[in-house]
């Protein structure tokens, strides 16, 4: 919940200047402003032909109805939104979203021909109790439970340990790889090597320029879900540039 639509326009323009054509041709980048800024950011991306995809931060699973304050997948699709974050830890923790609600949102995003970025992750208490993999794979399997294998292969799963969100703490590259690898292995075991191989797995949790290269060097980490560091367009452009240098 940052930036008005006018501020968002300025942020996107500054970010695009720092990104550069040579970098942008080697990586997929999506920006996820608040709902109130989606139309403004879409206009900038389209008018300047920026190599950036538009993303949303959340969605409701119903197409329409008496759900005051909610936004449907069809509404987002009409704004040329390509990616939708679903099940972010803050939605789960602060707004009591369940794994079943997340599954319905994931299916709705797919039904409107957009790509869900489904977040999974454990709390500090779960981690210290040795329940990281159990919790993450439970979220994963429920979240994709309404999809066929082909849909699963086209989505993004973001591992974001809740204890690392906005705390300055982050999982070590080895720890992040262990969980991201477990996610991919679970999809392969349940749905085949095709969906497991094409699935994009991201890491999110205090990602910054100083740690992105080590994270991206891991074999099962395909990208990053960047939170606080993305609010500064210069810092975010630097993160993208360093990530491209690894891949």
Residue pairs with C-beta under 8 A, 6 or more apart in sequence:
1 34
2 34
2 231
3 11
3 33
3 34
3 37
3 231
4 36
4 37
5 33
5 36
5 37
5 39
5 40
5 41
6 40
8 33
8 34
8 37
8 40
8 41
9 37
9 40
9 41
9 44
11 231
11 233
12 31
12 41
12 44
12 45
12 50
12 52
12 233
13 44
13 48
14 233
14 234
15 31
15 52
15 233
15 236
15 237
16 48
16 50
16 52
18 233
18 234
18 236
18 237
18 238
19 29
19 51
19 52
19 237
19 240
19 241
20 237
20 241
21 51
23 237
23 240
23 241
23 244
24 51
24 52
25 51
26 244
26 247
27 240
27 243
27 244
27 247
28 53
28 223
29 51
29 52
29 53
29 240
30 52
30 53
30 54
30 55
30 82
30 83
31 41
31 52
31 53
31 54
31 55
31 230
32 55
32 56
32 57
32 83
32 85
33 40
33 41
33 57
34 57
35 56
35 57
35 71
38 54
38 56
38 76
38 79
38 81
39 79
41 54
42 54
42 79
42 80
42 81
44 50
45 52
45 54
45 80
46 80
53 82
53 83
54 79
54 80
54 81
54 82
54 83
55 81
55 82
55 83
55 84
55 85
55 117
56 71
56 76
56 81
56 83
56 84
56 85
57 84
57 85
57 88
58 71
58 84
58 85
58 86
58 88
58 91
58 105
59 71
59 72
59 73
59 76
59 84
59 86
59 105
59 108
59 109
60 67
60 70
60 71
60 72
60 73
60 105
60 108
61 73
61 101
61 104
61 105
61 107
61 108
62 70
62 72
62 108
63 72
63 73
63 74
63 108
64 72
64 74
72 108
73 84
73 108
73 109
73 111
73 112
73 114
74 112
76 84
76 112
76 114
77 112
77 113
77 114
81 114
82 114
82 115
83 114
83 115
83 116
83 117
83 156
84 105
84 109
84 114
84 115
84 116
84 117
85 116
85 117
85 119
85 158
85 225
86 102
86 105
86 106
86 109
86 116
86 117
86 118
86 119
86 143
87 97
87 99
87 102
87 105
87 106
87 118
87 119
87 120
87 139
87 143
88 119
88 160
89 119
89 121
89 160
89 162
89 165
90 165
91 97
92 98
92 102
92 119
93 162
99 138
99 139
99 142
99 143
100 142
102 118
102 139
102 142
102 143
103 142
103 143
103 144
103 145
103 146
104 146
105 116
106 116
106 118
106 143
106 144
106 146
106 147
106 155
107 146
107 147
109 115
109 116
110 116
110 147
110 151
110 154
110 155
115 154
115 155
115 156
116 155
116 156
117 155
117 156
117 157
117 158
117 202
117 225
118 140
118 143
118 144
118 155
118 156
118 157
118 158
119 157
119 158
119 159
119 160
119 204
119 225
120 136
120 139
120 140
120 143
120 157
120 158
120 159
120 160
120 183
121 136
121 139
121 159
121 160
121 161
121 162
121 165
121 204
121 205
122 131
122 132
122 135
122 136
122 161
122 162
122 163
123 135
123 162
123 163
124 162
124 163
126 132
126 135
127 161
127 163
132 161
132 179
133 179
133 182
136 159
136 179
136 182
136 183
137 182
137 183
137 186
140 157
140 183
140 186
140 187
141 186
141 190
144 152
144 155
144 187
147 155
149 191
149 192
149 194
149 195
150 195
152 187
152 191
152 195
152 199
153 191
153 194
153 195
153 196
153 197
153 198
153 199
154 198
155 199
155 200
156 199
156 200
156 201
156 202
156 223
157 183
157 199
157 200
157 201
157 202
158 201
158 202
158 203
158 204
158 225
159 176
159 179
159 180
159 183
159 201
159 202
159 203
159 204
160 203
160 204
160 205
160 225
161 171
161 179
161 205
163 169
163 205
164 170
164 171
164 205
164 206
165 204
165 205
165 206
165 227
166 206
166 227
166 228
167 206
168 206
169 205
169 206
170 176
170 205
170 206
170 207
170 211
171 179
171 203
171 205
173 211
173 214
173 215
173 217
173 218
173 221
174 218
176 203
176 205
176 215
176 218
176 221
177 218
177 219
177 220
177 221
180 201
180 202
180 203
180 218
180 220
180 221
181 219
181 220
183 199
183 201
183 220
184 196
184 197
184 199
184 201
184 220
185 196
187 195
187 196
187 199
188 195
188 196
188 197
189 196
200 222
200 223
201 220
201 221
201 222
202 221
202 222
202 223
202 224
202 225
203 215
203 221
203 224
203 225
204 224
204 225
204 226
204 227
205 227
206 227
206 228
207 215
207 224
207 225
207 226
207 227
207 229
207 239
208 229
208 235
208 239
209 229
209 235
209 238
209 239
209 242
212 224
212 239
212 242
212 243
212 246
213 242
213 243
213 245
213 246
215 221
215 224
216 223
216 224
216 242
216 243
216 246
216 247
217 246
223 243
224 239
224 243
226 236
226 239
229 235
229 236
229 239
230 236
230 239
